[in-house]
């Protein structure tokens, strides 16, 4: 929270009026929303003690699946959207099953599915269409309705993806802090063995969390495909690392058992502010990554210190 | 205590073999209501095998387990817990990063409301957690405090209080004082006495006669899988327990 305010204050002064204006706020909120949706889901999974590196490739897979189903296989838009959510949930379930059944670190398991689904997306797109980019979703029947839901603007300059993001933050926070399921997520990541001996269905909790991250990735895919009326096989590249970085900047521990949805959302907002703020200050955009790297490192150091304090008598 | 009352939990001439290895041979032990039975022995004496049988992890190869006089075969630790026999493990009991109340109600969170508004009754959780700890002589001021910031004795209290609150009639305490300093061990022994005074039957597993002697009503000593000593508190002294543990009966 303090970090987000500090970054905002820094750019509010450095970039001046454009950063503080409504248009400025909209610019970085819009940029942060898709990452924020991912980061909130990824934070839940990390609190539960696992990683999902495959979210970026699920975005690509879901984006291209939606385009292929509609423009190549002539499915109506809404059933196609429903189908990509189901497909994504199945990928999440596959990730979860692989991790839970093999007992291997999810870092390596989902690194595998990251490559596999990115490759599958490229291979199938080429196989069916001979192309790696598809467009023309706006000529499909039902597009106007989908546009209302996934790609309209609210209050003029704000994208509707921000509303999806805010709803997700609220639901995630509610579940995490006020439901038994949330308690089980903390326990699964805090100490899986102790959680099991207290009767928590740790494996089911973890599998559910993998499905949630996959569904969040799919939502990001649908939001973007409908807005840009097309997709590219490389959609979502590197988003897995940005989502983890946002969660960590927001106070989620890499070791699991601690974190919050609001923190992850603020982490994503910092990403958006730095990205847009650097442009507005007319500093070379190459500095974006340097700045983010430094913010991430500082966040890890602070988290480590906080964890130490929470664990010592 | 009346003499003809049935013990809460009994192991009657229990043996356990793992393949060709005999881990326990004809071991008997009883736990009475409001009494502490200490199970003593060196490493490898068979203590943990016996605890696992009492806790429902393993079935015995021969012999019988009885709860309130009724012969029973536990199918799992959960099954044992449902019959009122709860185990508190030395290191698996609590989750350091979680708050006192979240630990206390983990896996059995009381809720209010219905449907999507069904939620944990946080106020009740906080209040009950503090009350239950108070009854064991532990005063924690803030139920939102993480368990990691508590002392070893206080952490053990969270685990014991939780088991009692969930309806345990018999507590199996697996080396609760191991790796603890004198002060922390005293705190745990005090909790054991308080739980006993509430009518709970307790099996205290330890290899330290110094910790067993002040709280035990009955002392069963294992060596190489057999009972080599079974004393009442009048017959037991730290010296005698130590001798029997190391040299046999």
Interface residues (C-beta under 8 A of the other chain):
Chain A: X174 X178 X179 X180 X183 X184 X186 X187 X190 X191 X193 X194 X195 X197 X198 X199 X200 X253 X257 X258 X307 X309 X310 X311 X312 X313
Chain B: X77 X78 X89 X92 X93 X94 X95 X96 X97 X98 X102 X105 X106 X107 X108 X109 X111 X118 X119 X120 X122 X146 X148 X149 X150 X151 X152
